[in-house]
Amino acid sequence: MLALALVAPAPSAVATDAEAEPARNGGLQVATGRGLSRRRNRKWINRWAPERNMVELGVYGGLIIPARDLELFEPSLSLPRQGFRPLGKVAPDLGGRIGYFPLRFFGFELEGGGMPTKADGTRATLWTARGHVIGQLGLSSFTPFVVLGAGAMGVSSPRAAVGNDIDPSIHVGLGAKLYLNRYVLLRLDLRDIITARRGVAAGATNTIEALLGLSVTLGRKRDRDAVIEPPPPAVEPPADRDGDGFADPEDDCPDVPGEAPRGCPPPEPEDRDKDGFTDDVDACVDVPGIAPDGCPDRDPDKDNILDPDDKCPDIAETVNGFEDGDGCPDEVPTDFAELEVLEGVFFATNKDSFAKSSIAILDRAVATLQKFPSVRVEISGHTDSTGNREHNMGLSQRRADAVKRYLVEHGIDAARLETRGGGPDEPLDSNAKEAGRAKNRRIEFRVLR
C-alpha cells in the first residue's frame, strides 16, 4: 500500500521515532510497504481492523435468562411433574472461547461455559459446549458481527433439584467487537439459544444470553518501517546532438538521427518490381502487386475463393449449396427438384413411422444425396391443421427426424442433414377438404447454402 508520512530529511535510510516529531512541521515524504511505519499515523478507527489468519482467545461473563419451560431435567415417574422444576429467572454466565479467522470477514469459534443457578432453592449448574461460524464486517477497529451455531446445553444438579440432563441446542446472535490495540479486544454478544420445550413434541423454546468478553488476538502481521532510499547522485549524460538516443562518442552519424547499432539512418529499401511496395514489406518482391502485401490479386472475381483453389478465377462462384467451394458458377442439379416435396412418403396416423410404400421414395433420396456428396439439406416435416398445434409441431419434428434416421442408416453423413418441424403453419393447400389436408401432410427437402 502507498503510505504518506510527514518527516524531515535525514541522512538515515530508516525513519525513527526521533525523526517523526519534527516531520509534523513540514516536509512531505512518500514511502512504500505493506504497512504504515506507525499505526498512530492512521485514524484510531482504522488502526486495528481484523486481518486474515487471526486467532482470538478470550473469556466472557454475563447473564442468562433460562426459559421457564426449558426441558432440562432428569425425568422420574415417581416425582410430581416427573421431576421438572423451573430454573432461576436470571443466572450469571461465565466461560471461555477460541476462534480462528481465515478471512477478515469470516471465522469459526468454539465456546464452553457454566451458569450457576437454582431450582426451587436447590443448587443447579447449567453448562454449554458449542461451536459456530462468525460473519463480521471487518473493516475497522469497531467490527459488528453475527453468529450461527449449534452445540449442547446441559444441567448438573442433585436429584432434589432437576438431576442431570443434556439437550442439543441451536444458537443465533449478533454483537460487536472493539479492538483496543494489537492484542486486546472487548466484545459484546446477544444470543438466542433454541432448545427443546418441556412436553412430548412440544416444539422449541428460547433462552436469552447477554455476554461481555475480553480476548487477546494473535497472528497480526508486523508493521514495516518505511525505508527511505536516498536519491542517486546526479550524473551528467554525454551529449546527443541529433537526439536519437546514441551519445555523440558512440554515434557514427552524430548530426543525423539514426538507429542501432551505430546511430546512423538505415539505407533506403529497394522496390525491385516497382509496384510501390518496398522490398522490406513486399511479400512478392519480383512481381508487381496490390495492397495489402504487394502480391498480385489472388481473388479477381471477389468470390472469397483464392487462387489456385478457384477453378474459375475470373467468374464468381454461385453460392447455392452445390459445390460452393470450387469457385465456379453452377446450378443446383435438377435431381433435387424432385426432393422438394417427397410425394409418396406416408406415415401412420398420428405417428412418425412411415409405410413400406415410402421406402422406394426414401431410397431415391438416398441415391441423390450419394450422387452429390457436397450438398447439405434441411428435412422439414409438415402436418395439416387437424388437432392441437403444439402436438402437430412435435409430430412434424419427429417425422422429419425419422426420415433423417433412415438416410443416416443408409450411408448419408448426419452432418449433411438438418431437421425442422413446420407443423400446420406452412400449408400448400386449404385444410378445409381432405384432399388439401393430405397434400399438407408432407416431407420437404431444401438445399442448404
Residue pairs with C-beta under 8 A, 6 or more apart in sequence:
1 33
1 34
1 35
1 36
2 30
2 32
3 30
3 31
3 32
3 33
3 35
3 36
3 37
3 41
3 226
4 28
4 29
4 30
4 31
5 15
5 20
5 23
5 29
5 30
5 31
5 36
5 37
5 41
5 226
6 23
6 24
6 26
6 27
6 28
6 29
7 15
7 19
7 20
7 22
7 23
7 27
7 29
7 228
8 19
8 22
8 23
8 25
8 26
8 27
9 27
10 16
10 19
10 228
12 19
12 228
13 227
13 228
13 229
13 230
14 225
14 226
14 227
14 228
15 29
15 31
15 37
15 225
15 226
15 228
20 38
23 29
29 226
29 228
31 37
31 226
31 227
31 228
32 226
33 224
33 225
33 226
33 227
34 221
34 224
35 221
35 222
35 223
35 224
36 42
36 223
36 226
37 223
37 224
37 225
37 226
38 223
39 47
39 48
39 223
40 47
44 141
45 140
45 141
45 142
46 140
46 141
47 141
47 179
48 141
48 179
48 180
48 181
48 182
48 185
49 104
49 138
49 139
49 140
49 141
49 143
49 179
50 101
50 104
50 105
50 136
50 138
50 143
50 179
51 104
51 219
51 220
51 221
52 101
52 102
52 103
52 104
53 100
53 101
53 102
53 219
54 100
54 101
54 107
54 217
54 218
54 219
54 220
55 98
55 99
55 100
55 101
55 217
55 218
55 219
56 97
56 98
56 99
56 101
56 109
56 185
56 215
56 216
56 217
56 218
57 96
57 97
57 98
57 215
57 216
57 218
58 96
58 97
58 98
58 185
58 187
58 213
58 214
58 215
58 216
59 94
59 95
59 96
59 97
59 213
59 214
59 215
60 93
60 94
60 95
60 96
60 97
60 111
60 113
60 187
60 189
60 211
60 212
60 213
60 214
61 92
61 93
61 94
61 211
61 212
61 213
62 92
62 93
62 189
62 209
62 210
62 211
62 212
63 90
63 91
63 92
63 93
63 209
63 210
64 90
64 91
64 92
64 93
64 115
64 126
64 207
64 208
64 209
64 210
65 89
65 90
65 207
65 208
65 209
66 72
66 86
66 87
66 88
66 89
66 91
66 115
66 117
66 126
66 207
67 195
67 197
67 205
67 206
67 207
68 86
68 89
69 86
69 197
69 198
69 199
69 202
69 205
70 86
70 87
70 195
70 197
70 198
70 205
70 207
71 84
71 165
71 167
71 195
71 196
71 197
71 198
71 199
71 202
71 205
72 87
72 126
72 153
72 154
72 155
72 162
72 165
72 167
72 195
73 82
73 83
73 84
73 85
73 155
73 162
73 163
73 165
73 198
74 83
74 159
74 162
74 163
74 164
74 165
75 82
75 83
75 84
76 82
76 83
76 159
76 163
83 159
83 162
83 163
84 162
84 198
85 119
85 120
85 161
85 162
86 119
87 117
87 118
87 119
87 124
87 126
87 155
87 162
88 117
88 118
88 119
91 115
91 116
91 117
91 126
92 115
92 116
93 113
93 115
93 209
93 210
93 211
94 113
94 114
94 115
95 111
95 112
95 113
95 114
95 128
96 111
96 112
96 113
97 109
97 110
97 111
97 112
97 213
97 215
98 109
98 110
99 107
99 108
99 109
99 110
99 134
100 107
100 108
100 109
101 107
101 108
101 134
101 136
101 138
103 138
104 136
104 138
104 139
105 135
105 136
105 137
105 138
106 133
106 134
106 135
106 136
107 133
107 134
107 136
108 131
108 132
108 133
108 134
109 131
109 132
109 133
109 134
109 147
109 149
110 130
110 131
111 128
111 129
111 130
111 131
111 132
111 151
112 127
112 128
112 129
112 130
113 127
113 128
114 125
114 126
114 127
114 128
115 125
115 126
115 127
115 128
116 123
116 124
116 125
116 126
117 124
117 125
117 126
118 124
118 161
119 157
119 161
119 162
120 161
122 157
122 158
122 160
122 161
123 157
123 158
123 161
124 155
124 156
124 157
124 161
124 162
125 155
125 156
125 157
126 153
126 154
126 155
127 153
127 154
127 155
127 156
128 151
128 152
128 153
128 154
128 169
128 193
129 151
129 152
130 149
130 150
130 151
130 152
130 153
130 169
130 171
131 149
131 150
131 151
132 147
132 148
132 149
132 150
132 171
133 147
133 148
133 149
134 145
134 146
134 147
135 145
135 146
135 147
136 143
136 144
136 145
136 146
136 177
137 143
137 144
137 145
141 178
141 179
141 180
142 176
142 177
142 178
142 179
143 176
143 177
143 178
143 179
144 174
144 175
144 176
145 174
145 175
145 176
145 177
146 172
146 173
146 174
146 175
147 171
147 172
147 173
147 174
147 175
147 189
147 191
148 171
148 172
149 170
149 171
150 168
150 169
150 170
150 171
151 168
151 169
151 171
152 166
152 167
152 168
152 169
153 166
153 167
153 168
153 169
153 193
153 195
153 207
154 164
154 165
154 166
154 167
155 162
155 163
155 164
155 165
156 164
157 163
157 164
167 195
167 196
168 195
168 196
169 193
169 194
169 195
170 193
170 194
171 191
171 192
171 193
171 194
171 209
172 191
172 192
172 194
173 189
173 190
173 191
173 192
173 209
174 189
174 190
175 187
175 188
175 189
175 190
175 211
176 187
176 188
177 185
177 186
177 187
178 185
178 186
178 187
179 185
179 217
180 186
182 217
182 220
183 216
183 217
183 218
184 214
184 215
184 216
184 217
185 214
185 215
185 216
185 217
186 212
186 213
186 214
187 211
187 212
187 213
187 214
187 215
188 210
188 211
188 212
188 213
189 209
189 210
189 211
189 212
189 213
190 208
190 209
190 210
190 211
191 208
191 209
191 210
191 211
192 206
192 207
192 208
192 209
193 206
193 207
193 208
193 209
194 204
194 205
194 206
194 207
195 204
195 205
195 207
196 202
196 203
196 204
196 205
197 203
197 204
197 205
198 205
237 247
238 247
238 248
238 249
239 247
239 248
240 246
240 247
240 248
240 251
240 254
241 248
241 254
241 255
242 251
242 253
242 254
242 255
242 256
242 257
242 258
242 263
243 257
244 251
244 257
244 258
244 259
244 263
245 263
246 258
246 262
246 263
248 254
250 262
250 263
251 258
251 262
251 263
251 264
252 258
252 262
252 263
252 264
253 262
253 263
253 264
253 265
254 263
256 264
256 265
257 265
258 264
258 265
258 266
259 265
259 266
269 278
269 279
269 280
270 278
270 279
271 277
271 278
271 279
271 282
272 279
272 285
272 286
273 282
273 284
273 285
273 286
273 287
273 288
273 289
273 294
274 288
275 282
275 288
275 289
275 290
275 294
276 294
277 289
277 293
277 294
279 285
281 293
281 294
282 289
282 293
282 294
282 295
283 289
283 293
283 294
283 295
284 293
284 294
284 295
284 296
285 294
287 295
287 296
288 296
289 295
289 296
289 297
290 296
290 297
298 306
298 307
299 305
299 306
299 307
299 310
299 313
300 307
300 313
300 314
301 310
301 312
301 313
301 314
301 315
301 316
301 317
301 327
302 316
303 310
303 316
303 317
303 327
305 317
305 325
305 326
305 327
307 313
309 325
309 327
310 317
310 326
310 327
311 326
311 327
311 328
312 326
312 327
312 328
312 329
313 327
315 328
315 329
316 329
317 324
317 326
317 327
317 328
317 329
318 324
318 328
318 329
318 330
318 331
319 449
320 330
320 331
320 332
320 447
320 449
321 332
321 375
321 376
321 447
321 448
321 449
322 330
322 331
322 332
322 333
322 372
322 374
322 375
322 447
323 330
323 374
324 374
324 449
325 374
332 375
332 447
333 372
335 368
335 371
335 372
336 368
336 372
336 375
336 377
336 445
336 447
338 364
338 368
339 365
339 368
339 377
339 445
340 444
340 445
340 446
341 428
341 442
341 443
341 444
342 361
342 362
342 365
342 403
342 442
342 443
342 444
342 445
343 361
343 442
344 357
344 358
344 360
344 361
345 354
345 358
345 361
345 362
345 403
345 442
345 443
346 354
346 355
346 357
346 358
347 353
347 354
347 355
347 358
347 399
347 402
347 441
348 354
348 355
350 387
350 395
352 395
352 398
352 399
352 401
352 402
353 402
354 362
354 399
354 402
354 403
362 403
362 406
362 407
362 410
363 410
365 403
365 407
365 445
366 406
366 407
366 410
366 411
366 412
369 375
369 377
369 407
369 412
369 416
370 411
370 412
373 416
375 416
375 447
376 415
376 416
376 417
376 418
376 447
376 448
377 416
377 417
377 418
377 445
377 446
377 447
377 448
378 417
378 418
378 419
378 420
378 445
378 446
378 448
379 400
379 403
379 404
379 407
379 417
379 418
379 419
379 420
379 443
379 444
379 445
380 396
380 400
380 419
380 420
380 421
380 422
380 426
380 443
380 444
380 446
381 395
381 396
381 397
381 398
381 399
381 400
381 403
381 419
381 420
381 421
381 422
381 443
382 396
382 422
382 423
382 424
382 426
382 427
382 440
382 441
382 442
382 443
382 444
383 392
383 395
383 396
383 423
383 424
383 440
383 441
384 392
384 424
384 427
384 431
384 436
384 437
384 438
384 440
384 441
385 392
385 424
385 427
385 431
385 437
385 440
386 392
386 431
386 437
389 423
389 424
392 423
392 424
393 421
393 423
394 421
395 421
395 423
396 421
396 422
396 423
397 419
397 420
397 421
398 421
399 421
399 443
400 419
400 420
400 421
400 443
401 419
403 419
403 443
404 414
404 417
404 419
407 417
408 414
408 417
418 448
424 431
424 440
427 436
427 440
428 439
428 440
428 442
429 435
429 436
429 437
429 439
429 440
430 436
431 437
431 440
